Amino acid sequence: MRHHALLIRSVQSRIGLALAMVVVSVFVAWLNAKADESLPSSTPDFSSVIRAHSDQLAKIDSDKGAINLFVSAIGPALQLSDVARTLGANPLPAKLANELLVPDLTAAVHRFMSSLAVWHLASSVRQAVKDQQLQAVTERLVGSPHKAWLDQQGKAPWHDSLNQLSDVVASPELGKGIQGEFSASTLLVTVLERTVQLEVDALQTSYQEWDRIRNWKDRVRGLRGQARLCGTWQWIIHNHQHNHREQKLSLFFPPAGNIRATLPGLMETIVLGENVYLRWEINGLVQEDSLQFNKEGQRLEGTFVNSQGGWGSISGKRTADCMP
């Protein structure tokens, strides 16, 4: 009778595990579909890239290894060849490297590659449970150089999920195998749950870091533009709406990254080459300035329009250079 009860529990646990795997598969498919819907049509197929380089991703055990794989394969595969060339070049002079945001770019690539590696690891665990070959990936979750490198990414959004998955995989109960024991099968359902959470966290982080990396040049151009605009300017506004009235202002544009010194009401600043776009919002009113540098960057000339129907010209003259 006791043997019969254990047999029933074993069958129930197998059925529960099978249903859990089906639910997980459906959820992951839905998750990927929703993620694709929310992303631009030009977003690369990350899953295909991960599959194509799965062996290399599974062997990364250092930041240097992550950069090497990105430079040689992952970067070009994701249309990020300019980033790969920059990181693969000989060491740049420190000043130029800082201007090009190379330290920030390198850190973003580290985070991106570790997220892809974790995404692949989570997918491998889920497949191993389905194939009843969990032991094949257990070593990668417990004590491997690959896991040690992932543990160094302590601030990654997926780090807690990875530790939770590692803890349950290292459980002695799983050492009994997945031959039908009730406790082991229950733990395998927990493995699937934590695997899905890890996969979700890694997926989201991968997209975020990829977006940051692909916009690297825009950030460099933006910071260079802000550095060029930085300083004190005498602003003369000629308003054609109010009897050609002129207004003189002294404006200080702070160095890039100095949020505290940002001009009140200045909501957006875009500097591309010689062109400057400023958007102001004050007391519900909006004004947009379109300007151009001349005189080696010492003067700005252009026009403005505002939400009250006002329009006119703006002339700016630099009266003091940029100060920290």
C-alpha positions as CSV (number, residue, x, y, z in Angstrom):
1,M,0.0,0.0,0.0
2,R,2.8,2.3,0.9
3,H,4.6,1.4,-2.4
4,H,1.3,2.2,-4.2
5,A,1.1,5.6,-2.6
6,L,4.7,6.4,-3.5
7,L,4.0,5.4,-7.1
8,I,1.0,7.7,-7.3
9,R,3.0,10.6,-5.9
10,S,5.8,9.9,-8.3
11,V,3.4,9.9,-11.3
12,Q,1.8,13.1,-10.0
13,S,5.2,14.8,-9.6
14,R,6.1,13.8,-13.2
15,I,2.8,15.2,-14.5
16,G,3.3,18.4,-12.5
17,L,6.8,18.7,-13.8
18,A,5.6,18.2,-17.4
19,L,2.9,20.8,-17.0
20,A,5.3,23.2,-15.4
21,M,7.6,22.8,-18.5
22,V,4.8,23.4,-20.8
23,V,3.7,26.6,-18.9
24,V,7.3,27.8,-18.8
25,S,7.7,27.2,-22.6
26,V,4.5,29.1,-23.4
27,F,5.4,32.0,-21.0
28,V,8.9,32.3,-22.5
29,A,7.5,32.4,-26.0
30,W,5.0,35.0,-25.0
31,L,7.7,37.0,-23.2
32,N,9.9,37.1,-26.3
33,A,7.0,38.1,-28.5
34,K,6.1,41.0,-26.1
35,A,9.7,42.1,-26.0
36,D,9.9,42.1,-29.8
37,E,6.7,44.2,-30.0
38,S,8.1,46.9,-27.8
39,L,11.4,47.2,-29.6
40,P,12.3,48.9,-32.9
41,S,12.0,46.8,-36.0
42,S,15.8,47.1,-36.5
43,T,16.5,45.3,-33.2
44,P,18.9,42.4,-33.9
45,D,17.9,38.8,-33.2
46,F,19.7,38.3,-29.9
47,S,18.6,34.7,-29.6
48,S,20.1,33.7,-32.9
49,V,23.4,35.4,-32.0
50,I,23.5,33.6,-28.6
51,R,22.9,30.3,-30.3
52,A,25.6,30.9,-32.9
53,H,28.2,31.8,-30.2
54,S,26.9,29.6,-27.4
55,D,30.1,27.7,-26.8
56,Q,32.2,30.9,-26.5
57,L,29.6,32.5,-24.2
58,A,29.7,29.5,-21.9
59,K,33.5,29.7,-21.6
60,I,33.9,33.4,-20.7
61,D,35.8,33.7,-17.4
62,S,37.2,37.2,-17.4
63,D,36.4,40.8,-18.6
64,K,39.2,40.5,-21.1
65,G,37.6,37.3,-22.5
66,A,34.3,39.1,-22.8
67,I,35.8,42.0,-24.6
68,N,37.7,39.7,-27.0
69,L,34.5,37.8,-27.9
70,F,32.6,41.1,-28.4
71,V,35.4,42.5,-30.6
72,S,35.9,39.4,-32.7
73,A,32.3,38.1,-33.1
74,I,29.4,39.5,-31.1
75,G,29.9,43.2,-31.9
76,P,30.1,42.7,-35.7
77,A,27.2,40.3,-35.6
78,L,25.0,43.0,-34.0
79,Q,26.0,45.8,-36.4
80,L,28.3,47.3,-33.7
81,S,31.5,47.2,-35.7
82,D,32.5,50.8,-34.9
83,V,32.3,49.9,-31.2
84,A,34.3,46.7,-31.8
85,R,37.0,48.6,-33.7
86,T,37.3,51.2,-31.0
87,L,37.6,48.6,-28.2
88,G,39.9,46.4,-30.3
89,A,42.4,49.2,-31.2
90,N,45.7,49.8,-29.5
91,P,45.3,51.7,-26.2
92,L,44.3,55.3,-26.9
93,P,45.9,58.3,-25.1
94,A,44.0,58.8,-21.8
95,K,42.6,62.2,-22.8
96,L,41.2,60.9,-26.1
97,A,39.9,57.8,-24.4
98,N,38.0,59.9,-21.9
99,E,36.6,62.2,-24.6
100,L,35.3,59.1,-26.5
101,L,33.8,57.7,-23.3
102,V,35.9,54.5,-23.7
103,P,35.8,53.6,-20.0
104,D,32.0,54.0,-20.0
105,L,31.7,52.0,-23.2
106,T,33.9,49.2,-21.9
107,A,31.9,48.9,-18.8
108,A,28.7,48.7,-20.9
109,V,30.1,46.0,-23.0
110,H,31.1,44.0,-19.9
111,R,27.5,44.3,-18.6
112,F,26.1,43.4,-22.0
113,M,28.3,40.3,-22.5
114,S,27.7,39.0,-19.0
115,S,23.9,39.4,-19.6
116,L,24.1,37.5,-22.9
117,A,26.1,34.8,-21.1
118,V,23.5,34.6,-18.3
119,W,20.7,34.5,-20.9
120,H,22.3,31.6,-22.6
121,L,23.0,29.9,-19.2
122,A,19.3,30.2,-18.2
123,S,18.2,28.8,-21.5
124,S,20.6,25.9,-21.1
125,V,19.3,25.0,-17.7
126,R,15.7,25.1,-18.9
127,Q,16.6,22.8,-21.8
128,A,18.5,20.5,-19.5
129,V,15.5,20.1,-17.2
130,K,13.4,19.3,-20.3
131,D,15.9,16.7,-21.5
132,Q,16.4,15.3,-17.9
133,Q,20.2,16.1,-18.1
134,L,20.5,18.8,-15.5
135,Q,23.9,17.5,-14.4
136,A,25.3,18.7,-17.8
137,V,25.0,22.3,-16.7
138,T,25.3,22.0,-12.9
139,E,29.0,22.4,-13.1
140,R,28.6,25.8,-14.8
141,L,26.4,27.0,-11.9
142,V,28.6,25.7,-9.1
143,G,32.3,26.5,-8.7
144,S,33.3,27.0,-12.4
145,P,35.5,29.9,-13.6
146,H,32.6,31.0,-15.7
147,K,30.3,31.3,-12.7
148,A,33.1,33.1,-10.7
149,W,33.2,35.7,-13.4
150,L,29.5,36.2,-13.4
151,D,29.6,36.5,-9.6
152,Q,31.9,39.6,-10.1
153,Q,28.9,41.3,-11.8
154,G,27.4,41.9,-8.3
155,K,25.4,45.0,-9.4
156,A,23.7,43.4,-12.4
157,P,19.9,43.3,-12.2
158,W,20.0,39.5,-12.7
159,H,22.6,38.7,-10.1
160,D,20.2,37.8,-7.3
161,S,18.2,35.6,-9.6
162,L,21.4,33.8,-10.6
163,N,22.3,33.1,-7.0
164,Q,18.8,31.8,-6.2
165,L,19.0,29.4,-9.2
166,S,22.5,28.3,-8.2
167,D,21.3,27.6,-4.6
168,V,18.5,25.3,-5.7
169,V,20.6,23.5,-8.3
170,A,23.3,22.8,-5.6
171,S,20.6,21.2,-3.4
172,P,21.6,17.6,-2.3
173,E,18.0,16.5,-3.2
174,L,18.7,17.1,-6.8
175,G,21.6,14.7,-6.6
176,K,19.1,11.9,-6.4
177,G,18.4,12.5,-10.1
178,I,15.0,13.1,-11.7
179,Q,13.8,9.5,-11.7
180,G,10.5,10.3,-10.0
181,E,11.3,11.2,-6.4
182,F,8.7,13.6,-5.2
183,S,11.1,16.0,-3.5
184,A,13.5,16.1,-6.4
185,S,10.7,16.7,-8.9
186,T,9.3,19.5,-6.7
187,L,12.8,21.1,-6.7
188,L,12.9,20.8,-10.4
189,V,9.7,22.9,-10.7
190,T,11.5,25.5,-8.5
191,V,14.5,25.3,-10.8
192,L,12.2,26.1,-13.8
193,E,10.6,29.0,-12.0
194,R,13.9,30.5,-11.1
195,T,15.3,29.9,-14.5
196,V,12.5,31.8,-16.1
197,Q,13.1,34.7,-13.7
198,L,16.8,34.7,-14.5
199,E,16.0,34.6,-18.3
200,V,13.7,37.5,-18.0
201,D,16.2,39.6,-16.0
202,A,19.0,38.8,-18.4
203,L,16.8,39.6,-21.4
204,Q,15.9,43.0,-20.1
205,T,19.4,43.9,-19.2
206,S,20.8,42.8,-22.5
207,Y,18.4,45.1,-24.4
208,Q,19.1,48.0,-22.1
209,E,22.9,47.7,-22.5
210,W,22.7,47.1,-26.2
211,D,20.7,50.3,-26.6
212,R,23.3,52.2,-24.5
213,I,26.2,50.8,-26.7
214,R,24.5,51.5,-30.0
215,N,23.9,55.1,-28.9
216,W,27.5,55.6,-27.9
217,K,28.4,57.9,-30.8
218,D,25.4,60.1,-30.1
219,R,26.5,60.5,-26.4
220,V,30.0,61.5,-27.5
221,R,28.6,64.0,-30.0
222,G,26.3,65.4,-27.4
223,L,29.0,65.8,-24.8
224,R,31.3,67.5,-27.3
225,G,28.5,69.8,-28.3
226,Q,27.8,70.7,-24.6
227,A,31.5,71.3,-24.1
228,R,31.6,73.7,-27.1
229,L,28.5,75.6,-25.8
230,C,29.8,75.8,-22.2
231,G,30.6,79.3,-21.0
232,T,29.0,82.7,-20.4
233,W,27.1,84.3,-23.2
234,Q,25.5,87.7,-23.8
235,W,22.1,86.9,-25.4
236,I,20.2,89.6,-27.5
237,I,16.7,88.6,-28.4
238,H,14.8,90.6,-31.0
239,N,11.1,89.9,-30.9
240,H,9.1,90.8,-34.0
241,Q,5.8,90.2,-32.3
242,H,6.2,92.9,-29.6
243,N,7.1,96.0,-31.7
244,H,10.6,94.7,-32.4
245,R,11.4,94.8,-28.7
246,E,14.9,93.7,-27.8
247,Q,15.9,91.9,-24.6
248,K,19.5,91.4,-23.3
249,L,20.4,88.4,-21.1
250,S,23.5,86.9,-19.7
251,L,23.4,83.1,-19.8
252,F,25.8,80.5,-18.4
253,F,25.9,77.1,-20.0
254,P,27.5,74.7,-17.6
255,P,30.0,71.9,-18.4
256,A,28.6,68.6,-19.6
257,G,27.2,66.5,-16.7
258,N,26.8,69.5,-14.3
259,I,23.1,69.0,-13.6
260,R,23.0,71.4,-10.7
261,A,24.0,74.4,-12.8
262,T,21.5,73.7,-15.6
263,L,19.7,76.8,-16.8
264,P,16.2,77.1,-15.4
265,G,13.6,76.2,-18.0
266,L,16.1,74.7,-20.4
267,M,14.6,71.3,-21.2
268,E,16.6,70.1,-24.2
269,T,20.0,70.9,-25.8
270,I,21.2,69.4,-29.0
271,V,24.5,70.4,-30.6
272,L,25.3,68.8,-34.0
273,G,28.3,70.3,-35.7
274,E,27.7,74.0,-36.1
275,N,24.0,73.7,-35.3
276,V,22.4,74.3,-31.9
277,Y,18.8,73.5,-30.8
278,L,17.5,74.7,-27.5
279,R,14.0,74.1,-26.1
280,W,12.8,76.1,-23.1
281,E,9.7,75.5,-21.0
282,I,8.7,78.2,-18.4
283,N,5.3,78.7,-16.8
284,G,3.6,76.6,-19.4
285,L,5.2,78.5,-22.3
286,V,7.5,76.8,-24.8
287,Q,10.2,78.4,-26.9
288,E,12.5,76.8,-29.4
289,D,15.8,78.3,-30.6
290,S,17.6,77.3,-33.8
291,L,21.2,78.7,-33.9
292,Q,24.5,78.3,-35.6
293,F,28.1,78.9,-34.5
294,N,30.3,81.3,-36.3
295,K,33.5,83.2,-35.5
296,E,35.3,80.1,-34.4
297,G,32.6,79.3,-31.9
298,Q,32.6,82.7,-30.2
299,R,29.2,83.8,-31.6
300,L,25.8,82.2,-32.1
301,E,23.2,83.5,-34.6
302,G,19.7,82.3,-35.3
303,T,16.0,82.5,-34.7
304,F,13.3,81.5,-32.1
305,V,9.6,80.7,-32.1
306,N,7.4,80.4,-29.1
307,S,4.0,79.0,-28.2
308,Q,2.5,82.5,-28.0
309,G,3.1,83.1,-31.7
310,G,6.2,85.1,-31.0
311,W,9.2,84.9,-33.3
312,G,12.4,86.8,-34.0
313,S,16.2,86.6,-34.0
314,I,18.8,85.7,-31.4
315,S,22.4,86.9,-31.4
316,G,24.8,85.5,-28.8
317,K,28.4,86.5,-28.0
318,R,30.6,84.5,-25.7
319,T,31.9,86.7,-22.9
320,A,33.7,84.1,-20.7
321,D,35.1,80.7,-21.4
322,C,33.9,77.5,-19.8
323,M,34.5,77.1,-16.1
324,P,34.2,73.9,-14.1
